[in-house]
Amino acid sequence: MNSQLKRGTLELCALSVVSRGDCYGYELVNRISKCMEVTEGTIYPLMKRLKDGGLIESYIVESPEGPPRKYYKITQSGSEELARLSEEWFEFTESVNKLLNREDE
């Protein structure tokens, strides 16, 4: 997938995944990677920006099988941003699809 397209939608994808249930970074990477190629090096800076923006929160959970894991949880503001971004996404893709299908003629 084109890196510019991916960069523009990754925030939406991350918020969508976290809205379905708290998850830790590696789990988030794996879930998004089922649909598009993404690395931990891309996700962790994004999660920091989302956290700094108040869209997600994080908390630590001890793991009996390794180091503690940082879990991410969506906030009310994050849920509202997810709704806004989703609406924009569907409007955008509908417009592009109309053009690609020549429905604009």
QUIMO-V464330 format. One line per field, one symbol per residue. ss: DSSP state (@ for helix, = for strand, . for the rest). psi: psi as a letter, one per 30 degrees, with the letter a starting at -180 (. if undefined). burial: b if it has 16 or more other C-alpha atoms within 10 Angstrom, else e. A space follows every 10 residues. Layout:
ss: ???
psi: ???
burial: ???
This chain:
ss: ..@@@@@@@@ @@@@@@@@@. ..==@@@@@@ @@@......@ @@@@@@@@@@ @@...===== =.......== ====.@@@@@ @@@@@@@@@@ @@@@@@@@@@ .....
psi: kkeeeeeffe eeeeeeefff kklleeeeee eeffelkkle feeeeeeeee eefgfllllk kkkfgallkj kkkkleeeee eeeeeeeeee eeeeeeeeee ghff.
burial: eeeeeeeeeb bbbbbbbbbe ebbbbeebbe bbeeeeebee eebeebbeeb beeebbbbee eeeeeeeebe bbbbbeebbe bbeebbeeee eeeeeeeeee eeeee
